[in-house]
């Protein structure tokens, strides 16, 4: 198991969809800013940039989904521990509870199933957890695995330690969820504002014919529109960086 969840690999259907979306964006920029399909040739750079941003978006979406599922798993795990089960049995029971809660096998659930299978054939839960935590890049899972490893080696009250650890992690995850929800509305407003420049150009081209004609088909116009496009792109990435909620 070597999958690194910070690296997103497109499926074939996603590649095609993303390429078409990138080409559509390339066409819109070429038409609105340069009034020329020839501009789509250097605009291929926009498609590559869109691929990178879409991959980053899908990776963050997957990480958020895994974090939500991990929170549910933690709750099931602590419930199983309260019934007097051993750590390994409680882990397996929590995985079964998560299976019943989710409609399909997700990345997190598949990894948990692999861990349970590994434990059943004699592998160490500690080793399997640390491996998955390292590849998942989920801070809560990394902390959980490290505490479990230290507590198991130290010979302390493992069940009590894990209960307290999970409660602390749940509080942290609740706070992160509140923060993400709080900035969601601002994020929507930001993306709506990003569409406005395109809308203004469309309005000027359709509503006031000839107003932008002097900016098309000449060197000065190309320079001005490229400068405007650069400023727009810079503002987009700067605003996106401010609103980005690290996963």
TORKOL-4160 file (C-alpha; in steps of 0.2 Angstrom, whole numbers, padded with zeros to 4 digits, m for minus):
247
<pt num="1" X="0000" Y="0000" Z="0000"/>
<pt num="2" X="0009" Y="0015" Z="m0006"/>
<pt num="3" X="m0004" Y="0027" Z="m0011"/>
<pt num="4" X="0000" Y="0045" Z="m0005"/>
<pt num="5" X="m0016" Y="0055" Z="m0003"/>
<pt num="6" X="m0008" Y="0071" Z="m0006"/>
<pt num="7" X="m0006" Y="0066" Z="m0024"/>
<pt num="8" X="m0022" Y="0065" Z="m0034"/>
<pt num="9" X="m0022" Y="0054" Z="m0050"/>
<pt num="10" X="m0036" Y="0058" Z="m0063"/>
<pt num="11" X="m0047" Y="0045" Z="m0069"/>
<pt num="12" X="m0049" Y="0044" Z="m0088"/>
<pt num="13" X="m0066" Y="0052" Z="m0087"/>
<pt num="14" X="m0060" Y="0066" Z="m0076"/>
<pt num="15" X="m0045" Y="0069" Z="m0088"/>
<pt num="16" X="m0057" Y="0071" Z="m0102"/>
<pt num="17" X="m0069" Y="0082" Z="m0092"/>
<pt num="18" X="m0055" Y="0093" Z="m0086"/>
<pt num="19" X="m0047" Y="0095" Z="m0103"/>
<pt num="20" X="m0064" Y="0101" Z="m0110"/>
<pt num="21" X="m0067" Y="0113" Z="m0096"/>
<pt num="22" X="m0049" Y="0120" Z="m0098"/>
<pt num="23" X="m0052" Y="0122" Z="m0117"/>
<pt num="24" X="m0068" Y="0131" Z="m0114"/>
<pt num="25" X="m0059" Y="0143" Z="m0102"/>
<pt num="26" X="m0045" Y="0145" Z="m0115"/>
<pt num="27" X="m0058" Y="0149" Z="m0128"/>
<pt num="28" X="m0067" Y="0162" Z="m0117"/>
<pt num="29" X="m0051" Y="0171" Z="m0113"/>
<pt num="30" X="m0045" Y="0171" Z="m0131"/>
<pt num="31" X="m0062" Y="0177" Z="m0137"/>
<pt num="32" X="m0066" Y="0190" Z="m0124"/>
<pt num="33" X="m0048" Y="0197" Z="m0121"/>
<pt num="34" X="m0041" Y="0195" Z="m0139"/>
<pt num="35" X="m0055" Y="0192" Z="m0150"/>
<pt num="36" X="m0045" Y="0179" Z="m0159"/>
<pt num="37" X="m0045" Y="0160" Z="m0159"/>
<pt num="38" X="m0026" Y="0161" Z="m0163"/>
<pt num="39" X="m0024" Y="0166" Z="m0145"/>
<pt num="40" X="m0029" Y="0149" Z="m0140"/>
<pt num="41" X="m0012" Y="0142" Z="m0145"/>
<pt num="42" X="m0002" Y="0151" Z="m0132"/>
<pt num="43" X="m0018" Y="0149" Z="m0121"/>
<pt num="44" X="m0014" Y="0131" Z="m0120"/>
<pt num="45" X="m0004" Y="0136" Z="m0104"/>
<pt num="46" X="m0021" Y="0140" Z="m0097"/>
<pt num="47" X="m0027" Y="0122" Z="m0099"/>
<pt num="48" X="m0011" Y="0116" Z="m0090"/>
<pt num="49" X="m0014" Y="0128" Z="m0076"/>
<pt num="50" X="m0032" Y="0123" Z="m0075"/>
<pt num="51" X="m0027" Y="0105" Z="m0074"/>
<pt num="52" X="m0016" Y="0109" Z="m0059"/>
<pt num="53" X="m0029" Y="0119" Z="m0050"/>
<pt num="54" X="m0042" Y="0106" Z="m0053"/>
<pt num="55" X="m0031" Y="0092" Z="m0047"/>
<pt num="56" X="m0027" Y="0102" Z="m0031"/>
<pt num="57" X="m0046" Y="0105" Z="m0029"/>
<pt num="58" X="m0051" Y="0087" Z="m0030"/>
<pt num="59" X="m0037" Y="0082" Z="m0018"/>
<pt num="60" X="m0043" Y="0095" Z="m0005"/>
<pt num="61" X="m0061" Y="0089" Z="m0008"/>
<pt num="62" X="m0055" Y="0071" Z="m0005"/>
<pt num="63" X="m0045" Y="0076" Z="0011"/>
<pt num="64" X="m0060" Y="0085" Z="0018"/>
<pt num="65" X="m0071" Y="0069" Z="0015"/>
<pt num="66" X="m0058" Y="0058" Z="0023"/>
<pt num="67" X="m0058" Y="0070" Z="0038"/>
<pt num="68" X="m0077" Y="0069" Z="0040"/>
<pt num="69" X="m0077" Y="0050" Z="0039"/>
<pt num="70" X="m0062" Y="0049" Z="0051"/>
<pt num="71" X="m0072" Y="0059" Z="0064"/>
<pt num="72" X="m0087" Y="0047" Z="0062"/>
<pt num="73" X="m0074" Y="0032" Z="0064"/>
<pt num="74" X="m0067" Y="0040" Z="0080"/>
<pt num="75" X="m0084" Y="0041" Z="0087"/>
<pt num="76" X="m0088" Y="0023" Z="0083"/>
<pt num="77" X="m0071" Y="0018" Z="0090"/>
<pt num="78" X="m0073" Y="0026" Z="0107"/>
<pt num="79" X="m0091" Y="0019" Z="0108"/>
<pt num="80" X="m0083" Y="0002" Z="0105"/>
<pt num="81" X="m0070" Y="0005" Z="0118"/>
<pt num="82" X="m0083" Y="0009" Z="0131"/>
<pt num="83" X="m0091" Y="m0008" Z="0129"/>
<pt num="84" X="m0075" Y="m0016" Z="0136"/>
<pt num="85" X="m0068" Y="m0022" Z="0119"/>
<pt num="86" X="m0049" Y="m0023" Z="0116"/>
<pt num="87" X="m0041" Y="m0010" Z="0105"/>
<pt num="88" X="m0040" Y="m0022" Z="0090"/>
<pt num="89" X="m0058" Y="m0028" Z="0092"/>
<pt num="90" X="m0064" Y="m0010" Z="0095"/>
<pt num="91" X="m0055" Y="m0005" Z="0079"/>
<pt num="92" X="m0063" Y="m0019" Z="0069"/>
<pt num="93" X="m0081" Y="m0015" Z="0076"/>
<pt num="94" X="m0079" Y="0004" Z="0072"/>
<pt num="95" X="m0074" Y="m0001" Z="0054"/>
<pt num="96" X="m0090" Y="m0011" Z="0053"/>
<pt num="97" X="m0100" Y="0003" Z="0060"/>
<pt num="98" X="m0093" Y="0015" Z="0047"/>
<pt num="99" X="m0096" Y="0002" Z="0033"/>
<pt num="100" X="m0115" Y="0003" Z="0038"/>
<pt num="101" X="m0115" Y="0022" Z="0039"/>
<pt num="102" X="m0107" Y="0025" Z="0022"/>
<pt num="103" X="m0116" Y="0021" Z="0006"/>
<pt num="104" X="m0100" Y="0015" Z="m0003"/>
<pt num="105" X="m0082" Y="0010" Z="0000"/>
<pt num="106" X="m0072" Y="0026" Z="0001"/>
<pt num="107" X="m0053" Y="0028" Z="0002"/>
<pt num="108" X="m0054" Y="0029" Z="0021"/>
<pt num="109" X="m0065" Y="0014" Z="0023"/>
<pt num="110" X="m0054" Y="0004" Z="0011"/>
<pt num="111" X="m0039" Y="0008" Z="0021"/>
<pt num="112" X="m0047" Y="0003" Z="0037"/>
<pt num="113" X="m0053" Y="m0013" Z="0030"/>
<pt num="114" X="m0035" Y="m0017" Z="0024"/>
<pt num="115" X="m0029" Y="m0013" Z="0041"/>
<pt num="116" X="m0041" Y="m0025" Z="0049"/>
<pt num="117" X="m0036" Y="m0039" Z="0036"/>
<pt num="118" X="m0018" Y="m0036" Z="0041"/>
<pt num="119" X="m0022" Y="m0037" Z="0059"/>
<pt num="120" X="m0031" Y="m0053" Z="0056"/>
<pt num="121" X="m0016" Y="m0061" Z="0048"/>
<pt num="122" X="m0004" Y="m0056" Z="0062"/>
<pt num="123" X="0002" Y="m0039" Z="0057"/>
<pt num="124" X="0004" Y="m0026" Z="0070"/>
<pt num="125" X="m0010" Y="m0013" Z="0071"/>
<pt num="126" X="0003" Y="0000" Z="0077"/>
<pt num="127" X="0013" Y="m0002" Z="0061"/>
<pt num="128" X="m0002" Y="m0002" Z="0049"/>
<pt num="129" X="m0009" Y="0013" Z="0058"/>
<pt num="130" X="0007" Y="0023" Z="0057"/>
<pt num="131" X="0009" Y="0018" Z="0038"/>
<pt num="132" X="m0008" Y="0024" Z="0034"/>
<pt num="133" X="m0006" Y="0040" Z="0044"/>
<pt num="134" X="0010" Y="0044" Z="0035"/>
<pt num="135" X="0002" Y="0042" Z="0018"/>
<pt num="136" X="m0015" Y="0050" Z="0022"/>
<pt num="137" X="m0007" Y="0067" Z="0028"/>
<pt num="138" X="m0022" Y="0069" Z="0040"/>
<pt num="139" X="m0015" Y="0077" Z="0056"/>
<pt num="140" X="m0028" Y="0070" Z="0067"/>
<pt num="141" X="m0024" Y="0052" Z="0061"/>
<pt num="142" X="m0005" Y="0055" Z="0062"/>
<pt num="143" X="m0007" Y="0061" Z="0080"/>
<pt num="144" X="m0019" Y="0047" Z="0084"/>
<pt num="145" X="m0007" Y="0034" Z="0077"/>
<pt num="146" X="0008" Y="0042" Z="0086"/>
<pt num="147" X="m0001" Y="0042" Z="0103"/>
<pt num="148" X="m0006" Y="0024" Z="0101"/>
<pt num="149" X="0012" Y="0019" Z="0097"/>
<pt num="150" X="0019" Y="0028" Z="0112"/>
<pt num="151" X="0005" Y="0022" Z="0124"/>
<pt num="152" X="0007" Y="0004" Z="0118"/>
<pt num="153" X="0026" Y="0004" Z="0121"/>
<pt num="154" X="0025" Y="0013" Z="0137"/>
<pt num="155" X="0013" Y="0000" Z="0145"/>
<pt num="156" X="0001" Y="0013" Z="0152"/>
<pt num="157" X="m0018" Y="0012" Z="0152"/>
<pt num="158" X="m0020" Y="0011" Z="0133"/>
<pt num="159" X="m0039" Y="0011" Z="0132"/>
<pt num="160" X="m0040" Y="0026" Z="0144"/>
<pt num="161" X="m0026" Y="0036" Z="0134"/>
<pt num="162" X="m0035" Y="0032" Z="0118"/>
<pt num="163" X="m0052" Y="0038" Z="0124"/>
<pt num="164" X="m0044" Y="0055" Z="0130"/>
<pt num="165" X="m0035" Y="0057" Z="0114"/>
<pt num="166" X="m0050" Y="0054" Z="0103"/>
<pt num="167" X="m0060" Y="0066" Z="0113"/>
<pt num="168" X="m0047" Y="0079" Z="0111"/>
<pt num="169" X="m0046" Y="0076" Z="0092"/>
<pt num="170" X="m0065" Y="0077" Z="0091"/>
<pt num="171" X="m0065" Y="0094" Z="0099"/>
<pt num="172" X="m0051" Y="0100" Z="0087"/>
<pt num="173" X="m0060" Y="0093" Z="0072"/>
<pt num="174" X="m0076" Y="0102" Z="0077"/>
<pt num="175" X="m0067" Y="0119" Z="0078"/>
<pt num="176" X="m0060" Y="0116" Z="0061"/>
<pt num="177" X="m0077" Y="0112" Z="0054"/>
<pt num="178" X="m0084" Y="0128" Z="0061"/>
<pt num="179" X="m0070" Y="0138" Z="0054"/>
<pt num="180" X="m0073" Y="0130" Z="0037"/>
<pt num="181" X="m0092" Y="0133" Z="0038"/>
<pt num="182" X="m0089" Y="0151" Z="0043"/>
<pt num="183" X="m0078" Y="0155" Z="0028"/>
<pt num="184" X="m0089" Y="0145" Z="0015"/>
<pt num="185" X="m0100" Y="0160" Z="0012"/>
<pt num="186" X="m0086" Y="0171" Z="0009"/>
<pt num="187" X="m0078" Y="0159" Z="m0003"/>
<pt num="188" X="m0094" Y="0158" Z="m0013"/>
<pt num="189" X="m0094" Y="0177" Z="m0014"/>
<pt num="190" X="m0076" Y="0177" Z="m0020"/>
<pt num="191" X="m0079" Y="0165" Z="m0034"/>
<pt num="192" X="m0095" Y="0175" Z="m0040"/>
<pt num="193" X="m0084" Y="0191" Z="m0040"/>
<pt num="194" X="m0071" Y="0181" Z="m0051"/>
<pt num="195" X="m0085" Y="0179" Z="m0064"/>
<pt num="196" X="m0089" Y="0198" Z="m0064"/>
<pt num="197" X="m0074" Y="0204" Z="m0076"/>
<pt num="198" X="m0080" Y="0191" Z="m0089"/>
<pt num="199" X="m0097" Y="0197" Z="m0087"/>
<pt num="200" X="m0092" Y="0215" Z="m0089"/>
<pt num="201" X="m0083" Y="0212" Z="m0105"/>
<pt num="202" X="m0097" Y="0202" Z="m0112"/>
<pt num="203" X="m0109" Y="0216" Z="m0108"/>
<pt num="204" X="m0098" Y="0229" Z="m0116"/>
<pt num="205" X="m0096" Y="0219" Z="m0132"/>
<pt num="206" X="m0114" Y="0215" Z="m0134"/>
<pt num="207" X="m0121" Y="0231" Z="m0127"/>
<pt num="208" X="m0110" Y="0244" Z="m0134"/>
<pt num="209" X="m0104" Y="0238" Z="m0150"/>
<pt num="210" X="m0087" Y="0245" Z="m0156"/>
<pt num="211" X="m0082" Y="0251" Z="m0138"/>
<pt num="212" X="m0068" Y="0238" Z="m0136"/>
<pt num="213" X="m0064" Y="0237" Z="m0155"/>
<pt num="214" X="m0048" Y="0248" Z="m0153"/>
<pt num="215" X="m0041" Y="0235" Z="m0140"/>
<pt num="216" X="m0042" Y="0220" Z="m0153"/>
<pt num="217" X="m0030" Y="0217" Z="m0168"/>
<pt num="218" X="m0016" Y="0228" Z="m0163"/>
<pt num="219" X="0000" Y="0227" Z="m0152"/>
<pt num="220" X="m0006" Y="0241" Z="m0140"/>
<pt num="221" X="m0022" Y="0232" Z="m0137"/>
<pt num="222" X="m0014" Y="0215" Z="m0134"/>
<pt num="223" X="m0002" Y="0223" Z="m0122"/>
<pt num="224" X="m0016" Y="0231" Z="m0112"/>
<pt num="225" X="m0028" Y="0216" Z="m0112"/>
<pt num="226" X="m0013" Y="0205" Z="m0107"/>
<pt num="227" X="m0009" Y="0216" Z="m0093"/>
<pt num="228" X="m0027" Y="0216" Z="m0087"/>
<pt num="229" X="m0028" Y="0197" Z="m0088"/>
<pt num="230" X="m0012" Y="0196" Z="m0078"/>
<pt num="231" X="m0019" Y="0208" Z="m0065"/>
<pt num="232" X="m0035" Y="0197" Z="m0064"/>
<pt num="233" X="m0025" Y="0181" Z="m0063"/>
<pt num="234" X="m0014" Y="0188" Z="m0049"/>
<pt num="235" X="m0030" Y="0194" Z="m0039"/>
<pt num="236" X="m0038" Y="0177" Z="m0041"/>
<pt num="237" X="m0023" Y="0167" Z="m0035"/>
<pt num="238" X="m0020" Y="0180" Z="m0021"/>
<pt num="239" X="m0038" Y="0179" Z="m0015"/>
<pt num="240" X="m0039" Y="0160" Z="m0016"/>
<pt num="241" X="m0023" Y="0159" Z="m0005"/>
<pt num="242" X="m0031" Y="0170" Z="0008"/>
<pt num="243" X="m0047" Y="0160" Z="0008"/>
<pt num="244" X="m0039" Y="0143" Z="0007"/>
<pt num="245" X="m0042" Y="0132" Z="0022"/>
<pt num="246" X="m0028" Y="0120" Z="0024"/>
<pt num="247" X="m0033" Y="0102" Z="0024"/>
